[in-house]
Amino acid sequence: MPEQSINGGLIESLAQETIHRYQLDNGLTVVHKEDRSAALISVQTWVKTGSIHEGNMLGAGLSHYLEHLLFKGTEKRGPLDISREINGCGGYINAYTTFDRTVYYIDGPSSAAATIFDVLADMSLYAALPEEEIIRERDVILREIDMGLDDPDRRLFHTFAHTAFREHPYRHPVIGHRKLFEGVTPADLRAYYRGRYAPNNLVLVVVGALSENECRDLAQQHFGAAPMRQLAPAFVPDEPAQLAPRSDRATGDFNVVRGFIGYKVPGLAAADAPALDVLARLMGNGASSWLWQSLREKQRLVHNISAGCWNPGDHGLLWISYLCDPGKREAVEAAIRSEIAIAQTKAPQPEELAKIVRQSLVGEVNARKTVSGQAARLGSAEVVAGDLGFPQQHLRRLSSLTPGAIRDAANRFLVDTGETATSIEPKTTTTSAPSVNTGKGLPDFEEVTLKNGARLFLQNGGSVPKTHLRYVARGGPLWDPAGQRGATGVFATLLARDTTKRTAAEIAGAIESVGGGFEEHVGNNTFGLSLETLSGDFPLAAELLSDALHHAAYLPTTFEIERDAQIASLQEDDDEVLEWSRRQLRAKYFGQHPYAVDYLGHEDDLKALNIDHIRSLAGRLLAGPNALMAVTGQFDRNRVVDTLGPILEALPGDFAHSPCPALEAPAETGSLTLERDREQAIVLVAYPDSGVENYEAYLAGEALDELFSGMSSQLFQKVREEKGMAYFVGSQRLLGINCGMFTFYAGTSPQQADEVEREILAEVERARAGGFTGQEWSACKTRLIVRREQAQQSPASRAMHACLNALYGQPVNSWRNYPDRVRNLSLDQLTTFATERFTPDKRLIVKTLPSKR
């Protein structure tokens, strides 16, 4: 069947979904889709106001400020009640603000629908905005603004937008300028809330296990009483035509160069919008894209490069972003302009255009994986595009494009006078780096053990026509030889690149032409490959997997590109003060233990790495007893076994394990203060954690991590909500085989770092004393169970969990028992975990403070 006919059939099938859209008498728009594939629901309120609607206070960040404050109480709920109530019923609540909208969303079990509707309506329409909370949250947002100043990627984007736009509000950061934000008063916020948060300016989006009548009743009951109100006008100035190229260059304490080049483009409704979308994807979306192949693979000018088309309103930008070594910026920008010149004279090949259409179709399929994703897609169609039918119409417009239309769009919009170029780079450029019922409706995994010890896990099911292949094997820091730390990361990347049958570009082109994905992954204990395609494209996925495992070319040139890209990733992480601090903590904590370094490795080791090291590592790790393969989604069982079985059985049968050294306490203890040229302070407090093989201790640690994290945790409420001392605070785990590191983290001001540390230690002592309340414990267990069910919606997540279960000695179908194991977990087990591990003699504290100037 011709490709165009297949695409057309899929587009029309996507358009057949039943969506209800209606308005209540007070003007509230409701968009509802019933989906009973899981006992879950996603409810979202899309407020049609963002940073561009702030009138005479443009640039002050009113929309973002209000987003924070709507969690601070209503006429009937106190400042701490909202997150506790939602977390208590197993839900997850969050929000975000953009230029043109503010979205509040709750994902949770459908049994809690009444509570979810009530909380969202209460927040959106009856916020109390108490003055003490406004003042307290002000300090939290100031910390967030400082964090943005410390984040080079966010800083670069703000510079890019401010340079590209001279009049349009897109030039202002959503969070606001610090000086303008500091001038916002409680009266300003209340006036903005009254003028913009009205039911006739809201869209309620509901997807999940809820009927149309149930949704109507709940919407009317909880949202219907609020009166329609006159909306405050929000004048959005137009952007004058750009008549000359613009640029802004900044330097700082950075390791690598980050840059943007962009061009003005019209909004979504414009006739040229589909062609510009395709042009951006052809130029920089994926490893087969023009810019990636030319600047990264052939010219080796960049470590990363991508492009996109952002045009939600009447104006937008076609942008190109890149990451390169110091001293290469001018060459990179010249090469980008050369590629643009080629696009203006040479139309893309028909198969290239077909690839983008297929990718867009697969993107629509992927949006249906979860109820939350479906709700986000419907909200975007209604609020941003202004029409629920826009996604399908956009796909039809893409399908009707000709190669000449893409070339014409490049000529009309990617013009020299319309260019904006910005970058941030190191101060000196003389030194360069080297070039619920979990799983409802899903069957158990079937296990097939092959002759050489490889194991194949099959789970056929799901609501979308996708097949996911996940290959997982032992690898990572434990397996990297001394002096070769980071080798597994490079090796895994090379598996997804050139083979003796295809070049890396041909592989990328093949998988992207069917809208699929082919990626490597590396962690603390594993590495592997994942491939996901529409079910009918399984043969291609299997062929690419076979080539990767048995015919990897390990080309020296590709090795150098990927090794240098991994070095750049290390340097990029070190530009982020939080990541840099975590890396310092990890090194101090683990000392000589292999886990002292993550999979990215050591820069010096990577510089000394060569292709023979990679071939040697491949000989150790590519073995039958080290091979786990999970297949999830929709597929033909016999066809999969007959195809993948021989691929896995062809791996060698010999495999030597690499034992994990024990580590019961940190290599260093006590307190350490570091300095960086940044604005904020980072506080890290680390203790021993269990390994993944001790499942009972692992589960207790998982529960503690949940209790210490999230908006409802006492740590968050005390440090961020009550005292406003930190923008982010929580905990995370570094899990090894038989040891690990449990870390508390916070970003705060230098003046409050010591107090934040004291609050963290007080929370640790509460855990050691068994001080969690019954309400906290009940809500925590509910959240853990619901989180796992939400993860089960993704074929990729199911496949990865199955492989990890098998790798760590758990039954592959232990996901079935997870809810009961969580329910049976006791507070005494958590207290035991904490009293054994969270002791002062096993504690390492690392604080990073701004350097003295």
C-alpha positions in Angstrom: 0.0 0.0 0.0 1.4 3.4 -0.9 2.9 5.4 2.0 0.5 8.3 1.4 -2.5 6.0 1.6 -1.2 4.5 4.9 -0.7 7.9 6.4 -4.1 9.1 5.3 -5.7 6.1 6.9 -3.9 6.7 10.1 -4.8 10.4 10.1 -8.4 9.6 9.6 -8.4 7.0 12.3 -6.9 9.5 14.8 -9.7 11.9 13.9 -12.3 9.3 14.9 -11.8 9.7 18.7 -14.9 10.8 20.5 -14.3 14.2 22.2 -17.0 16.3 23.9 -16.7 20.0 24.0 -19.3 22.3 25.6 -19.7 25.4 27.8 -21.3 25.9 31.1 -23.6 28.9 31.6 -20.8 30.9 33.2 -18.6 30.6 30.1 -16.3 27.8 31.3 -15.3 25.5 28.4 -15.1 21.8 29.1 -13.2 19.3 26.9 -13.7 15.7 27.8 -12.6 12.3 26.4 -13.4 9.0 28.0 -10.6 6.5 28.2 -11.0 3.4 30.4 -7.7 1.6 29.5 -6.7 2.2 33.1 -8.4 3.4 36.3 -6.8 6.8 36.0 -7.8 10.3 35.3 -6.1 13.6 34.3 -8.0 16.8 35.0 -6.4 20.1 33.9 -7.5 23.7 34.1 -6.0 25.8 31.3 -6.2 29.5 32.2 -5.9 31.6 29.1 -3.5 34.0 30.6 0.3 34.1 30.6 3.2 36.5 30.8 2.2 38.3 27.6 -1.1 39.3 29.2 0.2 41.3 32.1 -0.7 44.7 30.7 1.1 47.7 32.2 3.2 45.2 34.4 4.8 43.3 31.5 8.0 41.7 32.6 7.0 41.5 36.3 6.1 37.8 36.2 2.6 38.1 37.6 1.3 35.0 35.9 4.1 32.8 37.3 3.8 34.4 40.7 0.1 33.6 40.8 0.8 30.0 39.7 2.8 29.6 42.9 0.2 31.3 45.1 -2.8 29.3 43.9 -1.3 26.4 45.9 -1.3 28.6 49.1 -4.9 28.2 50.1 -8.4 29.1 49.2 -11.5 30.3 51.0 -12.0 26.8 52.5 -8.5 25.2 52.4 -5.4 26.3 54.2 -1.9 26.8 52.6 -0.9 23.1 53.3 -4.2 21.4 52.6 -4.2 21.3 48.8 -1.1 19.2 48.2 -1.8 17.0 51.2 -5.4 16.3 50.0 -4.3 15.4 46.5 -1.3 13.3 47.6 -3.5 11.6 50.2 -5.8 10.2 47.5 -2.8 9.0 45.4 -2.8 12.0 43.0 -0.1 14.2 41.6 -0.6 17.9 41.3 1.5 20.5 39.6 1.3 23.5 37.3 3.3 25.5 34.8 3.2 29.0 33.2 4.1 29.9 29.7 3.8 33.1 27.6 0.2 32.5 26.8 -1.3 30.2 29.4 -1.2 28.9 32.9 -2.0 25.2 33.4 -2.9 23.4 36.7 -3.2 19.6 36.5 -3.9 16.7 38.7 -3.3 13.1 37.6 -4.7 10.4 39.9 -7.1 7.5 40.3 -10.5 7.9 38.8 -12.0 6.9 42.1 -10.8 10.3 43.5 -12.5 12.3 40.6 -14.7 14.3 42.9 -11.8 15.4 45.1 -9.7 16.3 42.1 -12.5 18.5 40.5 -13.1 20.2 43.8 -9.5 21.0 44.5 -8.9 22.4 41.0 -12.0 24.5 41.0 -11.2 25.8 44.5 -7.7 26.8 43.5 -8.6 28.3 40.1 -11.7 30.3 41.2 -11.5 30.8 44.9 -7.9 31.5 45.8 -7.4 33.3 49.0 -4.0 35.0 48.2 -3.1 35.7 51.8 -0.6 38.5 52.3 1.8 36.4 54.4 1.9 33.7 51.7 2.5 36.4 49.0 5.5 37.7 50.9 6.8 34.3 51.8 6.6 33.0 48.2 8.3 36.1 46.9 11.6 34.9 48.4 11.1 31.4 46.9 10.7 33.0 43.4 13.7 35.2 44.0 15.7 31.9 44.6 14.2 30.6 41.3 15.2 33.7 39.5 18.8 33.2 40.8 18.7 29.6 39.8 17.8 30.8 36.3 20.8 33.1 36.3 22.9 30.2 37.2 21.4 27.9 34.5 23.3 28.7 31.3 20.7 27.2 29.0 17.9 29.2 30.6 20.1 32.3 30.6 20.9 31.8 26.9 17.2 31.4 25.9 16.2 34.6 27.8 19.0 36.5 26.0 17.9 35.0 22.6 14.2 36.0 23.1 15.1 39.5 24.4 17.3 40.1 21.4 14.9 38.6 18.8 11.9 40.6 19.9 12.0 44.4 20.4 8.3 45.1 21.2 6.4 41.8 21.6 6.1 40.5 25.2 7.9 37.3 24.2 11.0 39.4 24.9 10.4 39.2 28.6 11.1 36.0 30.7 7.9 34.3 31.9 9.3 34.4 35.5 9.9 38.2 35.2 12.8 40.5 35.5 14.2 40.6 39.1 13.8 44.4 39.4 10.3 44.4 38.1 9.3 41.4 40.2 10.6 42.9 43.4 8.1 45.8 42.8 5.0 43.6 42.7 2.6 44.2 45.5 -0.2 42.0 47.0 -2.7 44.5 45.5 -1.2 44.0 42.0 -1.5 40.2 42.3 -5.1 40.3 43.5 -6.1 42.7 40.8 -4.5 40.5 38.1 -6.2 37.4 39.6 -9.6 39.1 39.6 -9.2 40.3 36.0 -7.9 37.1 34.4 -9.0 34.1 36.5 -12.7 34.0 35.5 -14.6 30.9 34.4 -15.1 32.4 31.0 -11.3 32.5 30.6 -10.8 28.9 31.7 -10.8 25.6 29.8 -11.3 22.4 31.8 -9.8 19.3 30.1 -10.7 15.9 31.4 -9.4 12.5 30.1 -9.7 9.1 31.7 -12.1 6.6 33.2 -15.0 9.0 33.6 -18.2 9.0 31.5 -19.6 12.1 29.7 -22.4 12.4 32.2 -20.1 12.0 35.2 -17.8 14.7 33.8 -20.7 17.1 33.2 -22.1 16.6 36.7 -18.7 17.2 38.3 -17.9 20.2 36.2 -21.2 21.8 37.0 -21.1 21.0 40.7 -17.6 22.3 41.3 -17.1 25.0 38.6 -20.6 26.1 37.7 -21.3 28.4 40.6 -18.6 30.9 39.9 -20.0 33.9 38.0 -18.9 35.0 34.6 -16.8 38.2 34.9 -15.6 40.9 32.6 -12.0 40.2 31.7 -9.3 42.7 32.2 -8.0 43.9 28.8 -4.5 42.6 27.9 -2.9 44.7 25.1 -0.2 42.7 23.3 1.9 45.1 21.1 2.8 43.9 17.7 6.4 43.2 16.6 7.8 45.5 13.9 9.6 43.9 11.0 13.2 43.1 11.6 15.4 45.0 9.1 18.9 43.9 10.1 20.7 41.0 11.7 21.0 41.1 15.5 23.4 39.4 18.0 24.2 39.3 21.6 27.4 37.6 23.0 28.0 36.9 26.6 30.9 35.3 28.5 31.2 33.7 31.9 32.5 30.9 34.0 31.5 28.2 31.6 33.3 25.2 30.0 31.5 25.0 26.6 29.9 27.3 24.1 26.1 27.3 23.8 24.4 29.2 21.0 21.1 30.1 19.2 20.4 31.3 15.7 16.8 32.1 14.9 14.5 33.7 12.4 11.0 35.3 12.7 8.2 33.1 11.4 4.4 33.6 11.4 2.0 31.8 13.7 0.2 28.5 13.6 -2.6 29.7 11.4 -0.4 31.0 8.6 -0.3 29.2 5.3 3.4 28.7 5.6 3.3 27.2 9.1 3.3 23.5 8.0 6.2 24.1 5.6 8.2 25.8 8.3 7.5 23.0 10.8 8.8 20.5 8.3 11.8 22.7 7.4 12.9 22.9 11.1 12.5 19.1 11.5 14.5 18.4 8.4 17.3 20.7 9.5 17.7 19.6 13.1 15.4 16.9 14.4 17.2 13.7 15.0 20.5 12.1 14.0 19.6 11.9 10.3 18.8 15.6 10.1 20.8 17.9 7.8 22.6 19.9 10.5 23.4 16.9 12.6 24.9 15.0 9.7 26.9 18.0 8.4 28.1 19.9 11.5 28.4 16.9 13.9 29.1 13.8 11.9 31.1 15.2 8.9 32.6 18.5 10.0 32.8 17.7 13.7 32.1 21.2 14.7 29.5 20.6 17.4 28.7 18.1 20.0 24.9 18.7 19.8 22.7 20.6 17.4 18.9 20.8 17.0 16.3 22.9 15.4 12.6 23.6 16.0 9.7 25.9 15.0 8.0 27.7 17.9 5.0 29.7 16.7 2.0 29.4 19.1 0.6 32.9 18.5 0.8 35.4 15.7 4.6 35.4 15.9 7.3 32.8 16.4 10.8 31.7 15.8 12.5 29.0 13.8 15.5 28.3 16.0 18.7 26.4 15.8 20.6 25.6 19.0 24.1 24.1 19.3 26.8 23.1 21.8 30.4 23.3 20.7 33.9 23.6 22.0 35.4 27.1 22.8 36.9 28.7 19.7 34.5 27.1 17.3 31.4 29.4 17.5 32.2 31.4 14.4 32.8 28.3 12.3 29.6 26.7 13.6 27.5 29.7 12.7 29.1 30.0 9.3 28.3 26.3 8.7 24.7 26.8 9.8 24.3 29.6 7.3 25.8 27.4 4.6 23.3 24.7 5.3 20.5 27.3 5.2 21.8 28.5 1.8 21.6 24.9 0.5 18.0 24.5 1.8 17.1 27.7 -0.1 18.4 26.2 -3.4 17.8 22.5 -3.1 14.4 21.0 -2.3 14.3 18.0 0.1 13.9 14.5 -1.4 10.4 13.1 -1.3 11.5 10.4 1.1 12.8 13.0 3.5 9.5 14.8 3.5 7.7 11.4 4.0 9.9 10.8 7.1 8.7 14.0 8.7 5.1 13.2 8.1 5.5 9.8 9.6 7.3 11.3 12.6 4.4 13.6 13.1 1.9 10.8 12.9 3.9 8.7 15.4 4.0 11.8 17.7 0.2 11.9 17.6 0.1 8.1 18.5 2.5 8.7 21.3 0.3 11.4 22.7 -2.3 8.8 23.4 0.0 6.6 25.6 -1.2 8.2 28.9 -4.3 10.0 30.0 -2.1 12.9 31.1 -0.6 13.2 27.6 -4.0 13.0 25.9 -5.3 15.8 28.2 -2.2 18.0 27.4 -2.7 17.4 23.7 -6.4 18.4 23.9 -5.7 21.5 26.0 -3.0 22.6 23.6 -5.3 22.2 20.6 -8.2 24.1 22.3 -6.2 26.9 23.9 -3.1 27.4 21.8 -4.4 26.4 18.3 -8.0 27.4 19.0 -9.5 24.3 17.5 -9.7 20.7 18.7 -9.4 19.5 15.1 -6.1 21.3 14.6 -3.8 18.3 15.2 -5.4 16.2 12.4 -5.8 19.3 10.1 -2.1 20.0 10.7 -1.2 16.5 9.7 -3.3 16.7 6.6 -1.5 20.0 5.7 1.8 18.3 6.2 0.8 15.4 4.0 -0.1 17.7 1.2 3.2 19.6 1.1 5.6 19.3 -1.8 9.4 19.5 -1.6 9.3 22.8 -3.4 7.1 24.3 -0.7 9.9 23.6 1.8 12.5 25.3 -0.3 10.2 28.3 -0.9 9.6 28.7 2.9 13.4 28.7 3.5 13.8 31.5 0.9 11.0 33.6 2.4 11.8 33.4 6.1 15.5 32.4 6.6 16.9 35.7 5.4 20.1 37.4 6.5 18.3 40.6 7.7 16.0 38.5 9.9 18.7 36.6 11.7 19.2 36.7 15.5 22.3 35.1 16.9 23.2 34.8 20.6 25.7 32.8 22.6 27.3 32.3 26.0 30.8 31.0 26.2 33.9 30.8 28.4 35.7 34.0 29.2 38.8 32.8 27.4 38.8 30.7 24.3 42.5 29.8 24.1 42.0 26.3 25.5 39.6 23.9 23.8 38.4 20.5 24.8 39.5 17.6 22.7 37.8 17.3 19.5 -5.4 1.4 41.9 -4.9 -2.0 40.2 -1.5 -1.8 38.8 -1.4 -3.1 35.2 -5.1 -3.5 34.8 -5.8 -5.3 31.6 -2.1 -6.2 30.9 -0.9 -9.8 30.8 2.1 -11.2 32.7 5.5 -11.2 31.0 6.2 -14.5 29.4 9.8 -15.6 29.9 11.8 -17.5 27.3 15.3 -18.6 28.3 17.7 -19.3 25.4 20.5 -21.8 25.2 23.3 -19.4 25.9 21.6 -17.9 29.0 20.0 -14.9 27.3 16.4 -14.2 28.5 13.5 -12.9 26.5 10.5 -11.3 28.2 7.2 -10.8 26.2 4.2 -8.7 27.2 1.6 -8.3 24.4 -0.9 -5.6 25.1 -1.6 -1.9 25.2 -4.0 0.6 23.6 -1.7 2.0 20.9 -0.2 0.1 17.8 3.4 0.4 19.0 6.1 -2.2 19.7 8.9 -1.5 22.1 12.2 -3.5 22.3 14.4 -3.0 25.3 17.9 -4.7 25.5 19.5 -4.4 28.9 22.8 -5.8 30.2 25.2 -5.3 33.1 27.6 -2.4 32.6 28.4 1.1 33.7 30.9 2.2 36.4 31.4 -1.2 37.9 32.6 -2.5 34.5 34.7 0.4 33.4 38.4 -0.6 33.8 40.7 1.6 35.9 41.9 4.5 33.8 38.9 4.0 31.4 36.1 5.5 33.5 33.2 6.4 31.1 34.1 3.7 28.6 30.6 2.0 28.9 29.0 5.3 28.0 31.0 5.6 24.8 30.5 1.9 24.0 26.8 2.1 24.3 26.6 5.1 22.1 28.7 3.3 19.4 26.2 0.4 19.4 23.6 2.7 18.1 25.8 4.2 15.4 27.7 2.7 12.5 27.6 -1.0 11.6 29.3 -3.0 8.9 26.0 -2.9 7.0 24.8 0.7 7.5 26.4 4.1 8.3 25.1 6.0 11.4 23.3 8.3 9.0 21.6 5.5 7.2 20.5 3.9 10.5 19.1 7.2 11.7 17.4 7.8 8.4 15.9 4.3 8.4 14.4 4.5 11.9 13.3 8.1 11.6 11.7 7.5 8.2 9.1 5.3 10.0 8.7 7.7 12.9 10.5 5.3 15.3 13.2 5.8 17.9 16.6 4.0 18.4 18.5 5.1 21.5 21.2 3.8 23.8 21.0 4.1 27.6 23.6 3.8 30.4 23.1 3.9 34.2 24.9 3.1 37.4 24.6 -0.6 36.8 23.4 -1.2 33.2 23.6 -0.2 29.6 21.4 -1.1 26.7 19.4 -0.2 23.6 15.8 0.7 23.1 13.9 0.7 19.8 10.2 1.7 19.4 8.2 1.7 16.2 4.7 1.3 15.0 3.9 -2.4 15.2 4.1 -2.9 11.5 7.7 -1.7 11.5 9.0 -4.4 13.9 11.1 -6.1 11.2 13.2 -3.0 10.8 13.6 -2.6 14.6 14.8 -6.2 14.9 17.2 -5.8 12.0 18.8 -2.7 13.5 19.1 -4.5 16.9 20.8 -7.4 15.3 23.2 -5.2 13.4 24.0 -3.3 16.6 24.8 -6.4 18.6 26.6 -8.4 16.0 27.9 -6.0 13.3 28.9 -2.8 15.2 31.7 -1.2 13.2 33.4 0.8 16.1 34.8 3.2 13.5 37.7 5.4 14.9 36.2 8.6 13.5 32.8 7.9 15.1 34.5 6.9 18.3 36.3 10.2 18.5 33.0 12.1 17.8 31.1 10.3 20.6 34.0 10.4 23.1 34.4 14.2 22.6 30.6 14.6 22.9 30.7 12.7 26.2 33.5 15.0 27.4 31.3 18.0 26.4 28.4 16.5 28.4 30.7 16.4 31.4 31.7 20.0 30.9 28.1 21.0 30.3 27.0 19.4 33.6 29.8 21.2 35.4 28.4 24.5 34.2 25.2 23.7 36.3 26.0 24.4 39.9 23.7 21.7 41.2 25.1 19.0 39.0 28.6 20.1 39.7 27.9 20.0 43.4 26.4 16.5 43.1 29.5 15.3 41.2 31.8 16.6 43.9 29.6 15.0 46.6 29.7 11.6 44.8 33.4 11.6 44.4 34.0 12.5 48.1 31.4 10.0 49.3 32.5 6.9 47.3 36.3 7.6 47.3 38.0 4.8 45.5 34.8 2.8 44.9 33.7 2.6 41.2 30.5 4.5 42.0 32.5 7.6 42.7 32.1 8.4 39.0 28.9 8.2 37.0 28.7 6.7 33.5 30.0 9.9 31.9 33.3 9.1 33.5 36.5 11.1 34.1 37.6 13.7 31.5 41.2 12.6 31.7 40.2 8.9 31.3 38.1 9.7 28.2 40.9 11.6 26.6 43.1 8.6 27.0 40.4 6.2 25.8 40.9 4.5 22.4 39.0 2.2 20.1 40.8 -0.9 21.3 39.5 -0.3 24.8 36.0 -0.2 23.4 36.4 -3.4 21.5 37.8 -5.1 24.6 34.8 -3.9 26.7 32.4 -5.1 24.0 34.0 -8.5 24.2 33.3 -8.6 27.9 29.7 -7.3 28.0 28.1 -8.6 24.8 27.3 -12.1 26.1 24.3 -14.4 26.3 24.3 -14.6 30.1 24.4 -10.8 30.3 21.6 -10.3 27.8 18.0 -9.4 28.8 15.4 -8.4 26.2 11.9 -7.2 26.9 9.3 -6.7 24.2 6.1 -4.8 25.1 3.2 -3.3 23.2 1.3 -4.9 20.3 3.1 -7.6 18.4 2.8 -11.2 17.0 4.3 -13.4 19.7 5.6 -16.2 17.5 7.1 -13.8 15.0 9.0 -11.9 17.8 10.4 -15.1 19.3 11.4 -16.5 15.9 13.1 -13.2 15.0 14.7 -12.2 18.3 15.6 -15.6 19.6 18.3 -16.3 17.0 19.7 -12.7 17.4 20.2 -13.2 21.2 21.4 -16.9 20.9 24.2 -15.7 18.6 25.8 -13.9 21.5 28.8 -15.7 23.2 27.9 -18.0 26.0 30.8 -17.1 28.3 30.5 -14.2 30.7 32.5 -13.1 33.8 30.8 -11.1 36.5 32.3 -8.0 38.0 31.6 -8.0 41.7 30.4 -4.8 43.5 32.7 -3.8 46.4 30.9 -3.3 49.7 30.6 0.2 51.1 28.8 0.6 54.4 29.8 4.2 55.1 31.1 7.2 53.1 34.8 7.3 52.3 34.7 10.8 53.8 32.4 12.1 56.5 31.9 15.5 58.1 31.2 18.8 56.4 32.8 20.4 53.3 32.3 23.9 51.8 33.0 24.5 48.2 32.8 27.7 46.1 31.6 28.5 42.6 31.1 31.8 40.7 27.3 31.5 41.0 24.4 33.3 42.7 22.8 30.6 44.7 23.9 28.1 47.3 23.5 24.4 47.2 23.2 22.2 50.3 23.7 18.4 50.0 23.5 16.0 52.9 24.4 12.3 52.1 23.9 9.0 54.0 24.4 5.4 53.0 21.6 3.7 51.1 20.8 0.1 50.4 21.6 -1.7 47.1 19.0 -2.9 44.7 19.6 -6.5 45.6 18.2 -6.0 49.1 14.7 -5.5 48.0 13.1 -5.0 51.4 15.6 -2.3 52.3 15.3 -0.8 48.8 11.5 -0.6 49.2 11.8 1.1 52.6 14.3 3.6 51.1 11.8 4.2 48.2 9.1 5.1 50.7 11.4 7.4 52.6 12.4 9.1 49.4 8.7 9.7 48.7 8.1 11.0 52.2 11.0 13.5 51.9 10.1 14.7 48.4 7.2 16.4 46.7 5.0 19.4 47.6 3.3 17.6 50.5 6.4 16.5 52.4 7.1 18.2 55.7 10.6 19.1 54.5 9.2 21.0 51.5 6.4 22.6 53.5 8.8 23.7 56.2 11.8 24.9 54.1 10.0 26.2 51.0 6.4 27.0 52.0 6.6 28.2 55.6 10.0 29.8 55.6 10.5 30.5 51.9 14.2 29.6 52.2 14.6 27.4 49.0 13.2 27.1 45.5 13.9 23.4 45.4 14.3 20.9 48.3 13.9 17.2 48.5 15.8 13.9 48.3 17.1 11.4 45.7 18.8 8.0 45.7 21.9 6.7 43.9 21.3 3.0 43.8 24.1 0.5 43.4 24.1 -3.3 43.5 24.8 -3.7 47.2 25.3 -0.1 48.4 24.2 3.4 47.5 23.8 7.0 48.6 20.7 8.7 49.9 21.0 12.5 49.4 19.0 15.5 50.6 19.4 18.5 48.4 18.3 22.2 48.4 19.0 25.3 46.4 18.9 28.4 48.7 20.5 31.8 49.3 24.0 31.9 50.8 22.7 33.6 53.9 20.2 30.8 54.6 22.3 27.7 53.7 23.1 26.9 57.4 19.5 27.2 58.4 18.4 24.9 55.5 21.0 22.4 56.6 19.5 22.4 60.1 16.0 21.9 58.8 17.2 18.9 56.8 19.0 17.4 59.8 15.9 17.9 61.9 13.8 16.0 59.3 16.4 13.2 59.4 16.0 13.0 63.2 12.3 12.8 62.8 12.7 9.8 60.5 15.1 8.1 62.9 12.6 8.6 65.8 9.7 7.1 63.8 8.0 10.5 63.7 6.0 10.2 60.5 2.2 10.5 61.1 -0.3 7.9 60.1 -1.7 10.4 57.6 1.7 11.0 56.0 2.3 7.2 55.8 -1.0 6.4 54.3 -0.7 9.1 51.7 2.8 8.0 50.8 1.8 4.4 50.2 -1.1 5.5 48.0 1.2 7.7 46.0 3.8 5.0 45.4 1.1 2.6 44.1 -0.5 5.2 41.8 3.0 6.3 40.5 3.7 2.7 39.5 0.4 2.4 37.8 1.1 5.6 35.9 4.4 4.2 34.8 2.7 1.0 33.6 1.0 3.1 30.9 4.3 3.3 29.0 5.5 0.2 27.1 9.1 1.5 27.5 8.7 1.7 31.3 7.2 -1.8 31.5 10.0 -3.2 29.5 12.7 -1.6 31.5 11.2 -2.6 34.8 10.9 -6.2 33.6 14.6 -6.3 32.7 15.7 -4.7 35.9 13.6 -7.0 38.0 15.3 -10.0 36.3 18.7 -8.4 36.6 18.4 -7.8 40.3 17.1 -11.2 41.3 13.4 -10.3 41.4 10.6 -12.2 39.6 10.1 -10.5 36.2 6.4 -10.1 37.1 7.0 -8.7 40.6 5.2 -5.6 39.3 2.0 -7.6 40.0 2.8 -7.8 43.7 4.2 -4.2 44.1 0.9 -2.7 45.5 0.6 -5.4 48.2 4.3 -5.2 49.1 3.9 -1.4 49.6 0.7 -1.9 51.6 2.4 -4.4 53.8 5.4 -2.1 54.4 5.5 -0.8 58.0 6.7 2.4 59.6 9.0 0.3 61.7 10.9 -0.8 58.6 11.4 2.8 57.6 12.6 3.6 61.1 15.0 0.7 61.0 16.4 1.9 57.7 16.9 5.4 59.0 18.4 4.5 62.4 20.9 2.1 60.7 22.0 4.4 58.0 21.1 8.1 58.8 23.7 8.5 61.6 26.1 11.4 62.1 29.1 9.2 61.8 27.9 8.1 58.3 27.1 11.5 57.1 28.7 13.8 54.5 27.6 17.4 54.0 28.7 19.4 51.0 27.7 23.0 50.7 28.5 25.1 47.6 28.5 28.8 48.2 29.1 31.7 45.8 32.8 32.5 45.5 34.1 35.6 47.2 34.6 38.4 44.7 
